[in-house]
Amino acid sequence: MRPLEGVRVVEVAMYGFVPSAGAVLAEWGADVIKIEHAVIGDPQRGLRQTGTMRVEGDPNPNVEHANRGKRSLGLDISIPEGREVLLDLVRGADVFLTSFLPRVRTKLSIDVDDIRAVNPKIVYARGSALGPRGIESDKGGYDMTAFWARAGVAATLTPAGTEGMIAPPGPAFGDTISGTNLAGGIAAALFKRERTGEPSVVDVSLLSSGVWAMGHTIALSAHLGVHMEAPKAGGHGSPRNPLSGVYGTADGRYVSFVMLQPGRFWADVCRHIDRPDLIDDPRFANAEAIGENTAEAVAILREVIGSKPLSDWTQRFGTLSGPWAPIQDSLQVVSDPQVRANEYLIKAGELELVSNPVQFDVAAPESGPAPEFAAQTEEILLELGLDWERIIELKTAGAVT
């Protein structure tokens, strides 16, 4: 049994952030009903071009990633007939999940008091760009603006002298991180309700997630009064540790060493690169000496590691005691044996999708494809106890698709 089996979530949300929270909850076992506009659906369904990548036809990963395992109901909640159906769903739900901003929630009568009026015990969860308080609480935003640019991520990654900023590594980067945070908050609220009987209002914003992801760096900046500077492009890494940095291989690939105790790992690295002569070299006799002679050590390691392809180093470094990793692009991750061994990619309909990062009982989550637009409308309405005559009336009125 999955942890959230028996939990019902009503999701009134669009794009990537909040729907990705629903996707995590679905993989944890919840029945997530995605409410989409009766005519246009979730605008995310129209996304085909992301950077240099274009998807033709279906299935479309731009939709599937954040909507796996849900059911879709095409519903116009702006008209009385549609809102009545929504409230019927809310009465039997555990969680109401929305990305709509305060003005729209008020206009549609789906704010906390409106939803709690028909279900006082429901967990009400909101995802926003900039948080529920402050003068900008009613402003929208995307992960590029609120998570990446405003939270300090972009500036900290962009080397001095670079025009503009370093862009995010791909679509929905901040959305997916923030959605997972929101799902975790919802799970905690359900646990609290189980223990105390009291429901919560759960808030996560793209800004809060970005600031949290930068938390260590921001704490240093607040304490020291300076901002973190991005390293120069092409630089090794640490100025005092040759075993914390990046090295190129003969085939144009790179490996990353992150051995924060160089005195502990130096001898082992020397053995793995067939340079045992460096172990007793007085320049590298201990951590202090290694720090003072980092530039010389880096030059040696660059020459040695640059003499062989990554495949050779992958085999050699398999027994290396210190942390290291090949630097992989998004396609190389797909075939990473450790990713595969842990089932971090799972089958969801016709596609392979990255699973949510939480596993229970050492097992990959169960998942499924994203629903086609309004595919379960009639199924859900029948579950609510509506007969076919009433369903036809709702369709005629334009309340449902």
VMD Tcl script that draws the C-alpha trace (Angstrom):
set ca {
  {0.00 0.00 0.00}
  {1.34 3.40 -0.97}
  {1.52 6.04 1.79}
  {-1.29 8.26 0.48}
  {-3.71 5.56 -0.71}
  {-7.25 6.75 0.01}
  {-6.32 10.46 -0.04}
  {-8.19 12.55 -2.61}
  {-6.70 15.75 -3.99}
  {-8.63 18.32 -6.01}
  {-6.12 20.28 -8.09}
  {-7.06 23.63 -9.62}
  {-3.74 24.65 -11.13}
  {-1.85 25.29 -14.35}
  {1.64 25.07 -15.84}
  {4.48 23.30 -14.00}
  {4.94 24.25 -10.36}
  {1.76 23.32 -8.51}
  {0.80 20.48 -10.90}
  {4.20 18.90 -10.18}
  {3.19 18.77 -6.51}
  {0.07 16.89 -7.60}
  {2.26 14.51 -9.61}
  {4.34 13.68 -6.53}
  {1.19 13.13 -4.45}
  {-0.15 10.82 -7.19}
  {3.04 8.73 -7.11}
  {2.66 8.55 -3.33}
  {-0.76 6.99 -3.92}
  {-3.24 9.88 -3.83}
  {-6.18 10.13 -6.23}
  {-5.47 13.49 -7.86}
  {-8.30 15.04 -9.86}
  {-6.96 17.74 -12.16}
  {-9.54 20.44 -12.86}
  {-8.95 21.99 -16.28}
  {-10.86 24.76 -17.99}
  {-13.73 23.22 -19.91}
  {-12.59 24.72 -23.23}
  {-8.86 25.48 -23.21}
  {-7.56 23.08 -20.57}
  {-4.20 23.59 -18.90}
  {-2.14 25.95 -21.14}
  {0.86 23.67 -20.50}
  {-0.68 21.25 -23.00}
  {0.26 23.66 -25.78}
  {3.95 23.73 -24.86}
  {5.94 22.04 -27.62}
  {9.19 24.03 -27.87}
  {11.58 24.18 -24.91}
  {14.96 25.64 -25.80}
  {16.35 23.66 -28.73}
  {14.01 20.73 -28.11}
  {10.70 20.39 -29.92}
  {8.09 17.67 -29.37}
  {5.81 16.69 -32.24}
  {2.67 14.72 -31.44}
  {1.83 12.90 -28.24}
  {2.82 11.88 -25.66}
  {4.38 15.22 -24.75}
  {6.90 15.16 -21.87}
  {6.19 18.86 -21.29}
  {2.75 17.78 -20.06}
  {3.50 14.32 -18.72}
  {6.22 15.31 -16.27}
  {3.93 17.35 -13.98}
  {0.66 15.50 -14.61}
  {1.47 11.79 -14.44}
  {-0.99 9.52 -12.73}
  {-3.86 12.01 -12.41}
  {-7.42 12.11 -13.68}
  {-8.66 15.09 -15.68}
  {-12.02 16.82 -15.39}
  {-12.92 19.57 -17.87}
  {-14.86 22.07 -15.76}
  {-15.78 25.76 -16.01}
  {-15.75 26.87 -12.38}
  {-16.58 30.46 -13.32}
  {-20.25 29.58 -13.84}
  {-22.64 28.38 -11.11}
  {-23.17 24.92 -12.60}
  {-19.43 24.27 -12.78}
  {-18.74 25.64 -9.31}
  {-21.44 23.37 -7.91}
  {-19.61 20.34 -9.31}
  {-16.33 21.62 -7.88}
  {-17.83 21.97 -4.42}
  {-19.28 18.47 -4.66}
  {-15.74 17.21 -5.27}
  {-14.38 19.32 -2.42}
  {-16.84 17.80 0.05}
  {-15.21 14.40 -0.37}
  {-11.61 15.59 -0.73}
  {-8.69 15.70 1.69}
  {-6.66 18.37 -0.10}
  {-7.47 21.39 -2.24}
  {-4.43 22.35 -4.30}
  {-4.26 25.56 -6.32}
  {-1.91 27.88 -8.17}
  {-4.45 30.67 -8.54}
  {-3.55 34.06 -7.05}
  {-5.61 35.86 -4.38}
  {-7.65 38.07 -6.73}
  {-8.62 35.14 -8.94}
  {-9.39 32.91 -5.95}
  {-11.70 35.62 -4.61}
  {-13.33 36.14 -7.98}
  {-14.00 32.42 -8.41}
  {-15.00 31.94 -4.75}
  {-12.35 29.26 -4.18}
  {-10.34 30.92 -1.43}
  {-9.76 29.25 1.94}
  {-13.05 30.36 3.53}
  {-15.05 29.37 0.45}
  {-13.59 25.86 0.35}
  {-13.68 25.39 4.12}
  {-17.35 26.39 4.13}
  {-18.20 23.06 2.50}
  {-15.32 21.01 3.97}
  {-13.96 22.43 7.25}
  {-11.30 19.72 7.58}
  {-9.71 20.06 4.15}
  {-6.01 20.83 3.80}
  {-5.79 23.94 1.65}
  {-2.50 24.17 -0.28}
  {-1.33 27.12 -2.36}
  {1.65 27.59 -4.63}
  {2.61 31.11 -5.62}
  {5.46 33.02 -7.20}
  {6.33 35.37 -4.34}
  {4.57 34.14 -1.21}
  {1.23 34.83 0.53}
  {2.25 38.08 2.26}
  {3.77 41.41 1.27}
  {2.89 43.96 -1.38}
  {3.74 41.56 -4.22}
  {1.70 38.59 -3.00}
  {-0.76 38.99 -5.86}
  {1.90 39.06 -8.57}
  {2.44 36.09 -10.82}
  {5.74 34.67 -11.94}
  {7.61 31.69 -13.31}
  {10.59 29.73 -12.07}
  {12.86 31.85 -14.31}
  {11.82 35.03 -12.48}
  {10.97 34.11 -8.89}
  {13.20 31.06 -8.33}
  {16.13 31.56 -10.65}
  {16.62 35.32 -10.94}
  {15.20 36.75 -7.72}
  {16.37 34.12 -5.23}
  {20.03 34.65 -6.12}
  {20.60 31.45 -8.07}
  {21.39 33.07 -11.43}
  {23.68 35.78 -10.08}
  {25.65 33.28 -8.01}
  {26.21 31.07 -11.04}
  {27.04 33.86 -13.51}
  {30.76 34.70 -13.69}
  {31.77 38.33 -13.40}
  {31.90 40.07 -16.75}
  {29.22 37.89 -18.30}
  {26.51 39.83 -20.08}
  {23.10 39.03 -18.62}
  {22.88 35.82 -16.63}
  {23.45 32.09 -16.87}
  {20.12 30.51 -17.85}
  {18.48 27.62 -15.97}
  {19.61 24.15 -17.05}
  {16.23 23.25 -18.48}
  {12.48 23.80 -18.33}
  {10.61 23.63 -15.00}
  {13.82 23.45 -12.95}
  {12.54 25.63 -10.12}
  {8.99 24.43 -10.69}
  {9.86 20.80 -10.01}
  {11.91 21.56 -6.90}
  {9.18 23.84 -5.56}
  {6.45 21.31 -6.35}
  {8.26 18.64 -4.37}
  {8.53 21.05 -1.44}
  {4.79 21.70 -1.66}
  {3.98 17.98 -1.75}
  {6.08 17.47 1.37}
  {4.23 20.27 3.12}
  {0.90 18.73 2.20}
  {1.99 15.35 3.54}
  {3.03 16.98 6.82}
  {-0.34 18.77 7.03}
  {-2.19 15.49 6.49}
  {-0.13 13.93 9.29}
  {-0.98 16.86 11.59}
  {-4.68 16.51 10.76}
  {-4.51 12.79 11.48}
  {-2.96 13.47 14.89}
  {-4.90 16.58 15.96}
  {-7.96 16.81 13.72}
  {-6.87 20.31 12.70}
  {-6.36 21.18 9.01}
  {-3.68 23.57 7.79}
  {-3.19 26.10 5.04}
  {0.04 25.16 3.28}
  {2.06 27.74 1.35}
  {5.12 27.28 -0.83}
  {6.39 29.83 -3.33}
  {8.96 29.72 -6.08}
  {10.80 32.44 -4.20}
  {10.80 30.54 -0.91}
  {12.10 27.42 -2.63}
  {14.84 29.34 -4.41}
  {15.91 31.09 -1.21}
  {15.89 27.73 0.61}
  {17.99 26.10 -2.12}
  {20.44 28.99 -1.70}
  {20.13 28.84 2.07}
  {23.75 28.03 2.96}
  {25.05 30.71 0.62}
  {22.54 33.33 1.77}
  {23.37 32.62 5.42}
  {27.05 33.24 4.67}
  {26.19 36.47 2.86}
  {23.98 37.70 5.71}
  {26.73 36.93 8.22}
  {29.72 38.28 6.28}
  {28.03 41.10 4.35}
  {29.34 39.98 0.95}
  {27.81 38.07 -1.93}
  {29.07 34.75 -3.24}
  {30.98 35.12 -6.50}
  {30.82 32.58 -9.30}
  {34.16 30.94 -10.15}
  {35.77 31.94 -13.39}
  {34.79 29.76 -16.33}
  {37.40 27.09 -16.93}
  {38.87 27.40 -13.46}
  {39.85 24.36 -11.44}
  {37.80 24.96 -8.33}
  {39.20 25.30 -4.82}
  {42.32 27.52 -4.56}
  {43.62 25.42 -1.65}
  {42.60 21.89 -2.55}
  {43.56 20.11 -5.79}
  {41.10 17.32 -4.95}
  {38.10 19.65 -5.07}
  {37.69 20.70 -8.67}
  {37.17 19.71 -12.30}
  {39.53 17.86 -14.62}
  {39.27 17.22 -18.35}
  {39.78 13.82 -19.94}
  {41.37 12.90 -23.26}
  {37.99 12.62 -25.00}
  {36.69 16.04 -24.07}
  {34.74 14.89 -21.02}
  {35.22 16.03 -17.43}
  {35.30 14.57 -13.94}
  {34.52 16.38 -10.72}
  {36.50 15.67 -7.54}
  {34.98 16.73 -4.24}
  {37.37 15.40 -1.61}
  {37.24 18.00 1.13}
  {40.04 16.36 3.15}
  {42.97 16.32 0.71}
  {45.41 14.90 3.26}
  {43.16 11.89 3.73}
  {42.63 11.10 0.04}
  {45.85 12.22 -1.67}
  {47.67 8.88 -1.49}
  {44.68 6.95 -2.79}
  {44.28 9.30 -5.75}
  {47.97 8.98 -6.56}
  {47.69 5.19 -6.61}
  {44.62 5.31 -8.87}
  {46.35 7.54 -11.43}
  {49.53 5.39 -11.39}
  {51.61 8.11 -9.76}
  {52.67 6.54 -6.45}
  {55.80 8.71 -6.56}
  {53.65 11.69 -5.57}
  {52.58 10.11 -2.28}
  {55.88 10.89 -0.51}
  {56.58 14.07 -2.45}
  {57.33 16.70 0.26}
  {55.18 19.23 -1.62}
  {52.15 17.08 -0.82}
  {53.17 15.53 2.51}
  {50.07 16.71 4.43}
  {46.97 18.84 4.03}
  {48.85 22.08 4.79}
  {51.55 21.34 2.23}
  {48.97 20.31 -0.36}
  {47.13 23.61 0.20}
  {50.30 25.62 -0.29}
  {51.17 23.73 -3.48}
  {47.70 23.41 -4.97}
  {48.65 25.01 -8.30}
  {51.45 22.46 -8.85}
  {49.19 19.56 -7.86}
  {46.45 20.77 -10.20}
  {48.91 20.99 -13.11}
  {50.05 17.42 -12.50}
  {46.51 16.05 -12.19}
  {45.38 17.91 -15.32}
  {48.19 16.36 -17.33}
  {47.63 12.83 -16.04}
  {43.84 12.81 -16.18}
  {43.91 14.53 -19.55}
  {45.93 11.62 -21.00}
  {43.10 9.05 -20.90}
  {39.42 8.99 -21.89}
  {36.61 9.07 -19.37}
  {35.84 5.37 -19.83}
  {39.31 4.52 -18.51}
  {38.94 6.78 -15.49}
  {35.44 5.48 -14.78}
  {36.84 1.97 -14.50}
  {39.86 3.06 -12.46}
  {37.97 5.35 -10.12}
  {35.40 2.67 -9.36}
  {37.47 1.80 -6.26}
  {38.50 5.36 -5.40}
  {37.65 6.05 -1.76}
  {36.92 9.77 -2.22}
  {33.81 11.27 -3.83}
  {34.01 11.94 -7.55}
  {31.61 11.95 -10.51}
  {31.62 12.19 -14.28}
  {30.07 15.42 -15.52}
  {27.07 14.23 -17.53}
  {24.58 15.90 -19.81}
  {20.86 15.18 -19.67}
  {21.06 12.36 -22.24}
  {24.00 10.68 -20.51}
  {22.02 10.60 -17.26}
  {19.43 8.40 -19.01}
  {21.96 5.57 -19.35}
  {23.73 6.06 -16.01}
  {23.86 2.56 -14.43}
  {23.33 3.94 -10.92}
  {20.26 5.87 -12.05}
  {18.94 2.66 -13.61}
  {19.80 0.47 -10.63}
  {17.74 2.71 -8.35}
  {14.87 3.08 -10.84}
  {15.07 6.86 -10.88}
  {13.58 6.59 -14.36}
  {10.25 4.77 -14.49}
  {7.73 3.81 -17.12}
  {4.66 6.06 -17.21}
  {2.52 5.07 -20.16}
  {4.54 5.30 -23.35}
  {7.27 7.44 -21.80}
  {10.06 7.05 -19.33}
  {9.85 9.81 -16.74}
  {12.03 10.70 -13.80}
  {10.32 9.46 -10.66}
  {9.80 11.71 -7.67}
  {12.90 11.54 -5.46}
  {11.30 9.77 -2.49}
  {11.17 5.98 -2.33}
  {9.34 3.93 0.29}
  {10.49 0.47 1.32}
  {13.31 0.48 -1.25}
  {10.97 0.44 -4.22}
  {10.34 2.73 -7.15}
  {6.97 4.52 -7.10}
  {4.12 3.37 -9.27}
  {3.17 5.91 -11.89}
  {1.07 6.33 -14.98}
  {0.60 8.63 -17.95}
  {-0.86 12.10 -17.70}
  {-4.54 12.10 -18.57}
  {-5.74 13.41 -21.89}
  {-7.68 16.62 -21.54}
  {-10.95 15.99 -19.68}
  {-10.57 12.25 -20.24}
  {-12.20 11.25 -16.96}
  {-14.95 13.88 -16.84}
  {-17.87 11.47 -17.11}
  {-16.21 8.90 -14.85}
  {-15.73 11.47 -12.08}
  {-19.23 12.89 -12.43}
  {-20.74 9.43 -12.17}
  {-18.68 8.82 -9.01}
  {-20.28 11.97 -7.57}
  {-23.67 10.34 -8.08}
  {-24.81 12.40 -11.06}
  {-27.00 10.60 -13.54}
  {-26.65 10.86 -17.31}
  {-29.49 13.34 -17.60}
  {-27.70 15.73 -15.26}
  {-24.36 15.19 -17.02}
  {-25.94 16.08 -20.35}
  {-27.44 19.22 -18.79}
  {-23.99 20.25 -17.54}
  {-22.46 19.64 -20.94}
  {-25.19 21.69 -22.61}
  {-24.60 24.55 -20.19}
  {-20.86 24.48 -20.97}
  {-20.00 23.63 -17.37}
  {-18.17 20.44 -18.27}
  {-16.41 18.99 -21.29}
}
mol new
graphics top color blue
foreach p $ca { graphics top sphere $p radius 0.5 }
foreach p [lrange $ca 0 end-1] q [lrange $ca 1 end] { graphics top cylinder $p $q radius 0.2 }
display resetview
